């Protein structure tokens, strides 16, 4: 089909969005620079020129060039760090074993004398030293050992100076996410460790990693309390020491872990971006879409994680609807936020994408092909909606089944109708119950096509459902899913409900946050409900009218783009399920070509 007119910058973003995270570029040939890509697309008539977007493309292009050199510097740094960390850990264990030998040979309680020769005095000193060891003694022992390691191994290698990242902010549909995704795609084959996160996905991963750390700590304590002294330190079991000495060694190791756990956000940050299993070295890049601080957890977690990443050489490219200083308008955890703000301003250049145009609204859509959003709710459109579902299932060649979808934290979600990558729900099931981003991410990752029926016009009367629906659309869009809707109204009128006589009161708009039954922000050690439905406990928060207005506009803008031919064409190349199938097919083709005999 021929599309008339220039495509918007936002619509063209589907050609660059990379949700198959971390896969390097398959092509070894050099790519054109980001600015040249932008200009070429404008010349071809595929993009509409915008002076503000071209300025941002220039900034990102400059950063891309700086990253090429930075990658080389970081490869050298990581190689040195790997050797330094290995040497330090070896020396640390060596020091521990030397101390253990000393205690085994008579220095466990009193240095320099056999405790049997000291009688009552020896027993008294034994009890006295034993009472000090768990507290101050362990701390002193730990600090002395760290000081010795500094002198034996030397200071850690010097971290190269990272190029400044970029923080983009601007209105809905101005192209900031598209530009970030173009940049992310261009870094393939240049930056070793890179991730693209959306806000909801990042918050859930942070929570999951924190939960994992505390769960491991709890299991270790349970092993110890059950009489398994060795617990998680298996290497100690085979050492030729008495039980008392092994107990001391385990105590020292546990104290070392406790010191590390006091900085849990730093520990999470170290695992947040880089898959260390591959043992590859290089620079790190984090592309973060829609940074926001909706509550205390977001302020503390983002501050801790991003501050750590920035201080260890990660380059940040982020988007938001707000300038950095406006992120925390409610003043939550002010000191923590101000410290984070200073790090952000030091490590990132703030760029305002000052275009006021919502380019998604300029996407040309052929009404004949616009068959993914059915309205109003009547028998004719209901029949068309059901027919579309049957056609999708028929094309897949599979049967319609019911299944249970795994969700984070041991939870699950019932899917009454699914068919080989497609699923059908009604609005009330997805948005009328206390579910949240974790459920929607699970749906978006497991289904490339999602049908949603009975979508109502939204008003203050169903404000909590409206917020969930916005989050649902965000995740389906971010994972590049195809969406069919059967709705009471057109997209533009979706948030214009007047059931209570007025439109949304933007000055006092309030939603529930029901992500993981409130446990995301109340108790990160909790595992969530094991049944098919989440808990109903919620944590309410109030967002400013401007923030909610932005969320509504973004949802409408994205729903419009999701009906465009270009977006729909991109589903098969961008959704995770198709990425996996394409990779498996390429691998099988490669194996067949290698195993074929030469003729």
Helices and strands as residue ranges (DSSP letters): G 11-15, H 34-43, H 51-102, I 103-107, G 115-117, H 119-132, I 133-137, H 138-153, E 165-170, H 176-186, E 193-198, H 199-225, H 234-237, H 243-261, H 264-272, G 276-278, E 284-289, H 296-311, E 315-320, G 324-326, H 334-347, E 348-353, G 359-362, E 373-374, H 379-396, E 401-406, G 408-410, E 412-419, E 422-426, H 427-431, H 437-446, E 449-455, G 460-462, H 463-478, E 482-487, G 491-493, E 510-513, G 515-518, H 519-522, E 539-542, H 545-561, H 565-574, H 576-595
